[in-house]
Each structure stands twice: as structure tokens, then as C-alpha cells.
Amino acid sequence: MSKLITLLILVTHAAAQTPPRWWLRVADTDGSSVCISEDGKVVEPAGSLAAGAAVPSPDGQLWVRAGRGRTGPRTDLVLDGNNRKSLHLTDTPGDEAYPCWAPNGKAVVFCTRVGRLWQPMRVTVGSRRGEVRRLATYDGNVVSPTESSEGLIAWIERPVPKRFTKLPKGDLVLTTAGGKERVVLETAGAFLGCRFSPDGRWLVVARSGAIDLWDVPSQKKTRTWDLEKLGKKLHNAMWAHGAWAMSWRPDSQAFACRITFLGGREGNAKVFGDHEVFLFPVEGSPIAKTLDAKHGIRVLWWEPKQR
């Protein structure tokens, strides 16, 4: 594991500077969007954006989405951008899902269906169709891959369940980009997704009822937010399901996400969180911001903005 350990130790930190005021871009599913200040106190209207489930690049200039394949009833990854034609990034035989941009915006890690299993892949992004490379072969399903600025990739491995379950348990895996060396950070968890911070220092992991913060160099979990307690505090909800659409602030000191809260009994359940954004600082308490959204909201990216 010497190569992986060396890569982990090489995580660097930028010199301390006066941070800009960061604003979070959030979109309604109809394409309208707003900017939320980092303290959650100010909301300002912003321009229209691509609607649907497209995933924006770190600077918001390009979008990757699942689209109809060129041949056959399958799904490719399609690249869109301002004033440019759509470009099919991939052309593999199977469906593709779980796209996540590399921090520099020059590649996308994703999963493709090989037979009945989801497997991890990586594709470069440029003016032409990207170069697709398989990252590993696993005898189960791999979901939610994420790439760090230090050349590491994390994902969730789920063994094929013997019988159907809504959220099969799996392992949280950290690997080199070549997939030759790997560390299992945690096993048998009900993991939903994971994302590296832009500087590669942190890995935030969503699981059923909680969010964990991992320190990548030490491979240790440093903080856990209990979403059940947060749900009771904010909504008197009996149970919190999990976090979605996690997006790190560029200074790696905070991230934003959606959280789905479920309260009440079966048949009379009430869903919370549809119109809320949550801001989690690495140090400090989370902030909830309710928006006047008509169709539900998507957390997109952070940007510096002068008011």
C-alpha cells in the first residue's frame, strides 16, 4: 500500500488568504436559479440554467447528463454547454449513470452497466468524444464514484443481494486512479454517496440517517452529523433518510446538500426537505435555508460573487 499511502500524504493546503464571499447556486427543476450566501441569510435571483438532472462542471460552464444512446435502447453520457452542440462523451454497450466531475473539470468518473452489474469508469472531457477507461472490475455493483485532486478515487461497492432490498449495504472504498491499490474505509454500511473536497483533504459520505466526514490523509472519520437529531430539531420528524447532491465549496471549508426527511406513519407520511438547502461547515453547526421553489430544487455549485 506504499503508493496509496504516499498519495494520501501528498495532500497540500493553499497558503492562507482572505477568503472571498462564496455563494451557492441552486436551481429549480424548471431551470430558474438563485444564489444563496454562505451564511444562508441572503438569497438573490440568478439566470436560467439547464433543467433536468444534468450535473454541472465545477465552474458551471459544462453539463454532463444521461441521454439516449446513438445506437440501441441504452443511455450514454452527453456533454452540453453554453452556445455549443451536445456531444456524446461515451459510446459503451451498456447504460451509464452516477457521473461526477473531476475537480479540474477535465474528466468525469461514472458507472456503466456491464451485464447486470454497475462498474466504475472514467472519461476525459474535451472537444471530441472522450477516452473511456475502466477503473476496476468488481463482482457486485459500484456506485457514486468521486475523484480527488490528488489522483485518488472513492466509491461504494455493494455485493449483489440475495433478495431485493431498497438500500443494500456496501463498503466504502478508497483507491488509486489505476485501481491497483485500495483501502476499505468502512464495511457493511447503508451508504448513499460520497464526494471529495476540492483540495482532496476531506471525503464527505452520506449514509442512511447520517453524514460522515473523513480525513483522507489519516483515513479516519473525524465528524458525524446525526440527521435524525437534525430532523427532530428542525421539523419534529421521526426519521431522516439521507443527504443528496452534495457540493463542496471551493475553499474546502463547507459543503451543501439536500436532505430528505420522512415523518409520520406509513400511509400518513409527510415529506420534508423538498424546498430546503443545507449548508454544513467543516467546523460549526449546519444551516438550513428554505426556498420558494415550485418544482423542487437542485444544489449545483459554489461561486465567488460581489454584491
Buried (B, 14 or more C-beta within 10 A) or exposed (E): EEEBEEBBEEBEEEEEEEEEEBBBBBBBBBEBBBBBBBEBEBBEEBEEBBBEEBBBBBEBEBBBBBBEBEEEEBBBBBBBBEEEEEBBBBBBEBBBBBBBBBBEBEBBBBBBBBEEBBBBBBBBBEEEBBEBBEBBEBEBBBBBBBBBBBBBBBBBBBBEEEEEEEBBBBBBBBBBBEBEBBBEBBEEBBBBBBBBBBBBBBBBBBBBBBBBBBBBBEBEBEBEBEBBEBBBEBBEBBBBBBBBBBBBBBBBBBBBBBBBBBBEEEEEEEEBBBBBBBBBBBEEEBBBBEBEBEBBBBBBBBBEBEE
